[in-house]
Amino acid sequence: MKKMISKVRCAIDTYNMIKNGDKVAVYVSGGKDSIFMLYALNEIKRYYPQKFQIQAITLDPNLNSPNDYYKEIERFCAEKSIPYIIKSFPIFEIIFKIRKEKNPCSLCSKLRRGILDDCANDLGCNKVALGHHFDDLIETFFMNLFNNGNIDCFRPNTFLSRKNLYAIRPLILCEETHIRNFVKLYGLPVIKSSCPANKTTQRQKVKEIILNLEKIYPDLKKKTFTAIKKAKPEIWH
């Protein structure tokens, strides 16, 4: 437990993610990554030298889920005294019924981020915490390389000038396998995704490619991470 929390703390310190007086909107999708991030930030908040607040936010995309779909998340937040709200928006209807998107992930991400940022502003938050982890970073790098011919990926700490918000990614140093093990070990509540595109996305395909490459090059992900930092030093230092 201490090792995983310390990795989150290390990312926060290294990339100057949190300052005194910050109010951080924590995006909780219901998956393992976001619930671990919420747990870790709530733990760090208790002893971190820079005092900050957290506000958990879930976006309900109206996927015909039952009324109690997020009850375990609500219970978890209540037990930890974490402020929590659920924001509903017809993302499912827009993407799958109106637009009938064949590759829905990009539009879905843009819609969710826009709603999340607006909600964070309404709640007086100045930062939004996203649950992208180490493996997400590597996968995004290869997706940009394969699909766009770009050497690029998301940043650990980004200022969104149009929203006057910072997007931070506290899990940037945490590997997905370790997050999965932590969540299982400590019994954190996870909601199974009901998205029709789950496990059929471009990201899933790239994940499988990397998995196969790592059988030949065991340190591929770590070396890729090092290469990213060398290629974009202004982002990582």
N, C-alpha and C positions, 0 to 999 in steps of 0.2 A: 504493500500500500504506500509506504513512504517513498519508495523509488518512483512510482507512477506520479504521485502528487508533486514530487520534487522536479520531475521533467516538465510539468506544467508551470511550476514556479520558475524554472530555468528559462523557459520560453518567454514568460512574462518579463523577466528581468533583462534577458539578452536583447529583446526587441522593443523594450520600453513600452509595453502594452497598457499598463495601468498606472495612473498617477493619483495623488491624493485628491479626494473629493469626487472621483469619477462615479457615474451611475451607469452600470453596464447592463444592457439588454442581452440576455442569454437566450439564443434561439434553441428551443427544445422541440425537435421533430418527433420525438418518441423513440428514435433509434438508439443504439448502444453508445454512439459517439457523443451525441448531445447530452444524454443523461449522465455520462461520465464527466463531461465538461462541467455541467451544472454542479455535480457533486464536488469536483475538484476545486472549482472557484469558491464554492461555499465554505470548504475547509480552509482554503488559503486566506479567505477574507477574515477569518478569526484571528490570525496572527501576523498578517502582512503589514509591514511598516507604513505603507501608503493605504490610508483608510478609503474604502470604496463600498458601494452598494451594488446589489444584483437584482435584476427583475427578469423572471423567467417568462418567456412568450412562446406560445404554440400557435401556428397557423393551421387552421382546419380547412382543408381544400374542398370539403363537401363531397367526399368520396362515398356517400351513402353509408357512413359509419354509424353504429349505434350511439345513442345519447351518452352512454357511459364509456365511450371509447378511450377517453383520456383519464379515467378515474384513478388509475394507479399513479399517474404523474401528479394528479391533484393531491392524492394522499401523501406522496413523497414530499411535495413542496410544503404541505401543511405541517408534516412532522418536523421538517427542517426550518419552519418559519420563513420560507422563501416566498415573496410575493409572486403570484402566478396568474396570468390571464390567457384565455383562448380567444383568438381572433378568427372569425369565420369569413371566408371569401370563396366565391364559386370558381376556383381555379380549375377543378376537374371539368366542369361544364364548358368553360372557355376553351380549354385545350383539346378535349376529346370529343365534345359534341358540336361546338360551334366551329372551331378551327379545324378539327379532325386532323391534328398534327401526326405525321408519321414518325417524326423524331421530336418528341415532346419535351425532352429534358432541358434544352436551352431556354425555351419560352417559359417553362415552369419555374426555372431558377430565377429568371428575370422578374417574373410576377411576384414570386415569394420574397425576393430581396427588396423589391419596391414596397410591398406591403409591410414587411418587417421594419424597414427603415422609417417609414411614416409612423408606424406604431411606436417605435422607439422614441421618435421626436415628440409624439403626443404625450408620452410618459415621462418626458424630461430626461431621457438618457442621452449621454454624449458619446457612447460607444456601443457597438454591437459585437457580441462574441459568437463566432461561427465554429462549428465542430469539425473543420477540416483537419485531418491528421497527416502524419508523415507519408503514409501510403497514398493518400489523396494528392499530395504535392507531386509525388513521382508520377502518378498516373496522369495528372493534368499536364505535366511536362511532356510526356510521350504523346498525349492526345493532341497537343499543340504542334508537336513535331510531325506526327503522322498525317494530321488532317489539314494543317495550315502552313506547314513549313517554317514555323516559328520556334525559336528557343526562348520559351517564356513560361511562366506559371504565376499563380497568385502570390501575393505578398503576405508576410506574417502580420504586418501592421500597415493599414492603408487609410489615408484621409479621403473621405468622400465629400468633395467640396460642395456639390449640389444639394447634399442632405445635411451638411455641417456635422458629420458623424465620422468616427473612426471605426473601421472594421478590423477586429483583431481575431487571431486564430491561436488560442492558447495550447492547442493539441499538436502543434506543428512538429514537435520532437517525439511524439508518442506513436508507436507502431500499432497498426490495427489489431494484430493478434494479441498484444498485451492489453489493449483496451477491452477486447472481447473477454479475455480471461478475468480481468478485474471485475467487470460487470457481472459475470457469472459467479465469481467467488463471493462478492458482497451482495448479491441478490438485488441489484438495482433494477427498477422496473423498465422493461423494454416492450414497445408495441410493435407487433409485426406489420410491416408495410402492406398497405392494400392498393398501392399504385399499380395499374395495369402494365406499366412499362418496367416494373421491378425485375432485375436480373436479365434484362434484354437490351440494356443500354450500351452505348459506345464505351462508356467507362468500364463496364463489365468485360467487354471484349479486350480492352487494353489491360485490364487486371489479369486476365488469363494469359495474355502474351507475356507480360512481365513474369508471371509465375513460371512459365515454361523456360524463359530466358535465365531465370535464377537457378535453374537446375544445371545450367552450363556455367553460368557466372554467378556464384553464390553471393558476392558482395555488390551486385549490380545496383540495388537501390541506394545503398550507402555511397557508392561512387558517383551515382547520378546526383545525389544531394550535394556532394562536394563540388561537382562540376557546375551545378546551378549557382552556388554561392560564388564560385570563381568567375562565372560568366556575367553575373549581375551583382558585383560587389557593393554598389550603391544601395541595394535593397537589404543586404544581409549584414551590413556592418554599421 
